[in-house]
Amino acid sequence: MSVSLSKGGNVSLSKTAPSMKNVLVGLGWDARSTDGQDFDLDASAFLLAANGKVRGDADFIFYNNLKSADGSVTHTGDNRTGEGDGDDESLKIKLDAGT
């Protein structure tokens, strides 16, 4: 299953694909082709506890903390240019981790 979202878009995976076990969230952009400042987008994720809160810094997955302690979320690395085809950064998420 593949879903492309625009700014502000969302999808309910529990309704659309309730048996899904793994998700790949990809972020893609094109390198600047006009004048102006270069820019960099960064994929990141916050892991929330049952109370809906982040427990600490280790629960923030990003280019400087590539993997959650339980292995449920992995960041594939930082792309600073947006050059090339396809996704420039991505997060691999195991939905059934810890169950």
C-alpha positions in Angstrom: 0.0 0.0 0.0 1.3 3.4 -0.9 -0.1 6.8 0.2 1.1 10.2 -0.9 0.1 13.1 1.4 0.1 16.8 0.8 0.6 19.5 3.4 -2.0 19.0 6.2 -3.0 15.6 4.9 -3.5 12.5 7.1 -4.5 8.9 6.9 -5.8 6.5 9.5 -3.7 3.3 9.2 -5.8 1.5 11.8 -8.9 2.0 9.5 -7.2 1.7 6.1 -4.8 -1.2 6.8 -5.5 -2.7 10.3 -3.1 -5.6 9.8 -0.2 -3.5 8.7 3.0 -4.2 10.7 5.6 -2.0 9.1 5.5 1.6 7.8 8.0 3.5 5.8 7.5 7.3 6.0 9.4 9.0 3.2 10.2 12.7 2.8 11.3 14.0 -0.6 12.2 17.4 -2.0 14.0 18.8 -4.9 17.2 20.8 -4.7 16.8 24.5 -5.3 17.0 25.4 -9.0 16.6 29.1 -8.6 18.3 31.9 -6.7 18.0 32.0 -3.0 19.1 30.2 0.1 19.6 26.4 0.1 17.2 24.5 2.4 17.2 21.2 4.2 14.2 19.2 5.5 14.6 16.8 8.3 12.4 13.7 9.0 11.8 13.2 12.8 9.5 11.3 15.1 8.5 11.6 18.8 7.7 8.3 20.6 4.9 8.8 23.0 4.3 6.8 26.2 0.8 5.5 27.1 0.1 8.9 28.8 0.7 10.7 25.5 3.9 12.3 26.6 7.6 11.9 25.5 9.6 10.2 28.3 12.9 11.9 27.4 15.4 12.9 24.8 15.9 9.3 23.7 12.3 9.2 22.4 13.1 11.9 19.8 14.3 10.1 16.6 16.1 12.3 14.1 19.4 12.6 12.2 21.4 12.7 15.4 19.6 9.8 17.1 18.9 7.3 14.4 17.2 4.5 16.3 14.8 4.1 19.2 16.0 2.1 22.2 13.4 -0.6 21.5 14.1 -0.7 17.7 10.6 0.3 16.7 11.7 3.4 14.8 14.8 3.8 12.6 15.8 7.0 10.8 17.7 6.2 7.6 20.1 9.2 7.7 20.4 12.8 6.9 20.2 14.1 3.3 21.0 17.8 3.3 20.6 18.6 -0.4 17.4 16.9 -1.8 19.4 15.8 -4.8 18.5 12.6 -6.6 15.2 10.8 -7.2 12.7 9.4 -4.7 12.7 9.9 -0.9 15.5 11.9 0.5 15.0 10.9 4.2 12.8 8.2 5.7 11.6 6.6 8.9 11.1 2.9 9.2 8.4 2.1 11.8 7.5 -1.3 13.3 3.9 -0.9 14.5 3.9 -4.2 16.4 7.1 -3.5 18.4 6.7 -4.3 22.1 3.6 -6.3 21.7 
